[in-house]
Amino acid sequence: MQQYSYKNSGIEWLEKVPEHWAIRRLFNICNFIRGNSAFEKNDLLSKGKYVALQYGKTYKVEEVNEEFEFYVNEEFFKSSQIVDFGNVIFVSTSETMEDLGHSVYYNRKDTGLIGGEQILLKPKKNVLDGKYLFYSSKAFSKQLKKFATGIKVFRFDQHDLKTINIPLPPLPEQKAIADYLDKACARIDRIIAIKEEQLRKIEGYYNSRIHEVITKGLDNGVDLFESGIDWQGLVPKHWKCEKLFRLSDKMGSGGTPKSTNQEYYDGDIPWIQSGDLNDGLVSETKMYINERAIQESSAKMFEKGTVLIAMYGATIGKLGIMGMDAATNQACCAIQVGSKLDSDFVFFLLYDMRQYLISQGYGGGQNNISQEVLKQQYFFFPEKDEQLQIVSYVKKFQNQIDSLREKVNNQISTLQSYRKSLIHECVTGKKRVYMGALEAKKEVESHG
């Protein structure tokens, strides 16, 4: 394949570019519009006159096409906020630095209206192709992070975006690059989708197998009967039934020492919050408190091996087993098991009943797990020796599943990295795009 001749771009992140390419500032090749129509969730319709490009929806997609089904009616129309086919939308605020500068291509013929916290770029005709701009944005988005301000919410300004320089090939070449990347990225995305479906099947198999052994044991020939407990179903006849709190030495939640008194947080006692729960062993915490904090607040100490479940918030249902003696906050329900139960068995039991507990919760929006429902929950369980056999089997099975997950996740990561590098190479001229369709297809498949 014929290669480009290169020149120094004078731009640090670009390095060398093809000799016949120009370097242009976005301000000179795009018209900019700052979104100021802050659509609320209640404003969004499944049908309407205009496509509603609300911040909370656009940051989740890379392309607004016919599958994007959020609309508003005439009362929200502003001529200054119109989005047309081929425009590119930038998300200008984010709670994570990684997502700052996320860009979206508007691939629809009908009219859209831009929402707040976004910047709209309208490429100047006969100079810049919209899809090429979109792909270029994936290469220069890291440069926007240099302008980021804020602590909990990061943002950049419209002026910052205007100062970005991009490589600009002749328009026919821009279109060829965009067309090539459309096809190549579509192939990569299809392979990623297949891998993600594999992960879902692995997860489904894992959950069904956990349910099978944690509710029926390992002996396939054992006599079963209907437990009468919704989530547990059929159980072995020789298993016993009891409420969870009666089998626990200690059960409850902790509390939070006053955050305004920093003296409480100068200690060596691990203080577990729901965000520390990882569906596994909790061996470290983000924060530590001292003995005085325990005495002067509702924070409580629990022993190593205590099982934890998050009762509300973004981490609702997350589980953990304490790898050390520690205190907990009020968002965690702690179960310090008694002599008849094994901690790991209770952990897997709660894993199996997690969705049931959430469904039995209370509160508007997202339910809270009821600590009282948890305490009063009846369940069937075997003698401790059988519990240990079940746990041993589950852990071996878990390791096998973890290996499968890791393998597929690594494949997905490799494909995602290749996708990013391919876009970067094409829009910066490191890779010459003029190749036949068959050659392009083979190149993508070689990375699958």
Secondary structure, DSSP 8 states (H G I E B T S, - for coil): -----EEE-S-TTT-EEETT-EEEEHHHHEEEEE--B---GGG-BSS-SEEEE-HHHHTT-SEE-TT---EE-GGG--GGGEE-TT-EEEE-EESSTTTTT-EEEE--SS-EEEBSSEEEEEE-TTT--HHHHHHHHHHHHHHHGGG-B-SSSEE--HHHHHT-EEEE--HHHHHHHHHHHHHHHHHHHHHHHHHHHHHHHHHHHHHHHHHHHHHH-S-TTS-EEE-S-TTT-EEETT-EEEEGGGGEEEEEE-----TT-GGGGSSSEEEE-GGG--SEEE---SEEE-HHHHHTSS-EEE-TT-EEEE-SSTTTT-EEEESS-EEE-TTEEEEEE-TTS-HHHHHHHHHHHHHHHHHT-BSSSS-B--HHHHHT-EEEE--HHHHHHHHHHHHHHHHHHHHHHHHHHHHHHHHHHHHHHHHHHHHTTSS-----HHHHHHHHHTT-
